Amino acid sequence: MDTQESNTLSNGVHASYRMSWVAYVRPVLVLLITLAIGTALFKASIWLGIIGCAAAISLFVFNVLSIRSVRLYTDDLGVWVYRGILPWNRGMAGVKWRDLEDAVYFTNFFSWLFKSYTVRVGHRFTKTSEIILVHIRHGNLATEHINQLHHRILAGERTHLN
């Protein structure tokens, strides 16, 4: 229920996908490196070391919260991504069903092993409006869901036109 919460969630959301644990590896490595530099600064000055370690921890917390804020979801209108923790960078972008080209995921050994895929949701008319997300947990299932739902919606529209 964590990666794909249900067939129909509240507010018309069909499915929701989050970032994989693999996305957190980079911030952890950056934290370890910056903490090592911060502790090395303790030799020069205690205050410089404290400031360096505090900055490293603050950067780590910001990065983790940013990763946790990313949601890929589908609803009755299209495919959307919501992200952001600060009020001035929080928001969503997406592709409406009528403008959707297709959804694909990219795989390699590590993405298959960790079930963490790069997902691309294409826009029919412009490349700047497409969604590209890395480290989506079960991204292969997300693209399968998106393509099936898109096909069902297009088939429904064709029957209404006839």
N, C-alpha and C positions, 0 to 999 in steps of 0.2 A: 504494500500500500504506500510505500515511500516513493518509488520512482514513478509509478503510474497509479495515481491515487484511486481512481474508479472510472467506470465508463462515463458517468455523467456526474460531475461535481456541481457545487452550487454556482449560480450565475451563468449557467450554460457552458461551463468549462468541461470539455470531454476528457482531457488527460493533461497531466503536468509532469515535467521532467526537470531534474536538478543536476547540478554538477557532481562529478564523481570525486571520490577521495583522492584521486591522482592529481586533481587540480590544486590540492593543498601541499603537495610535495615541494614545489618551488618556494612558497612563502616560508616553509619550515627551514629549507636550506639557506635562504637569505637571512632568516633569523639567526641561525647558528653562526653564519659567517660574520654578521654584524655584531652579535654578542661577543664573538672572539675579538673583534676589533675594539669593541667597547671595553672589554676587560684589559686589553693591552693598553688602552688609554689611561687606566688606573695608575700605571707606573709614572705617567707624566703628571697627572693631576687627578685627585679624587673626584672633583666636580666635573671635569671633562669626561671621566669614565662613567659617572652617573648620568650625565646628559646623553652620552653615546648609547648606553644601555636602555635608557628611557625612550630614546628615539627609535631604537631597534624594536622594542616591544610595541610601541605605538604603531609603527609601520606594519608589523606583523598582525596586530589586531585589525587595522584598517583593511589589509589584504584579505584576511579571513572573512570579515563581514561583507566585503565586496563579492567574494566568491559565493557566499551563502545567499546573497540577494538575487542571484541569477535564476530565473525560472523560464523554461520553454513550455508553452502550453497552447492547446488548441481550444477553440470555442466555435460557436455557430457562425462567426464572422471570418475567421481565418486562423493563422498561426502567428503567435506573438512571443516576444521575449521581453521580460521585465527585469530590470536591473537597477542598481544604484542604492546607496545608503544616505548620501547627503542630499538635502532638498534640491539643490541646483543641478544635480546630475542624475536624479531618480527619474525613471520614466520607462516607457515601453515603445517598442517598434515592432512592426510585423508586416505580414503579407496577407491580403484578403484572398479568400478562396478563388474569386474570379481572376485574380492576377497571379496565382501560384503556378509555377512551371512544374517543379517536382521537388522532392526532398531526397537527398542522398547522404550517405555516411561514408567516411573513408576509413579503411581498416589497414592495420599492419599487425605484426605479431603481438606487440605490447597492448594495442587497443583490444585485440581479441582476448588476450590473457586477463586483462583487468576490466573488461566490459566498459571501457571508456572510449568513446568515439568522437571524432570531429563530425559535426552535422552541418549540412548546407541546405537551406530552404531557398530555392531559386525563385526569382521574380521574372515573369514573362517578358517584361518590357525594359527593365533596367537592372544592371548589375549592382548599382549603388543601394538598391532597396532590398537586396537579399540578406538573409540571416546566416551568419557563419559563427558557430560556437564550437569551442574545443572542450574536450573532457566532459561530455555529456554522459551521465550514467545511463547505460542501456540505450545509447543513441541509435543502435540498429532497430530496436523496437519502436523508438520514437519516429523514425523515418517510415517504418512499415505502417504505423498508425496514421501518420499524416497522409501518406499516399492512398491508403484505403479510404480514409474519410473524404479526401479530395475526390476520389473516383465516385464514391456514393453521392456526394453533393452534385457533381457534374451530371451523373446519371439521373438524379432527381430533377435537375433543371431541364434536361433534354425532354423528359416525359411531360413536364409542364408546358414546354414550348409547342409540343405537337397537338 
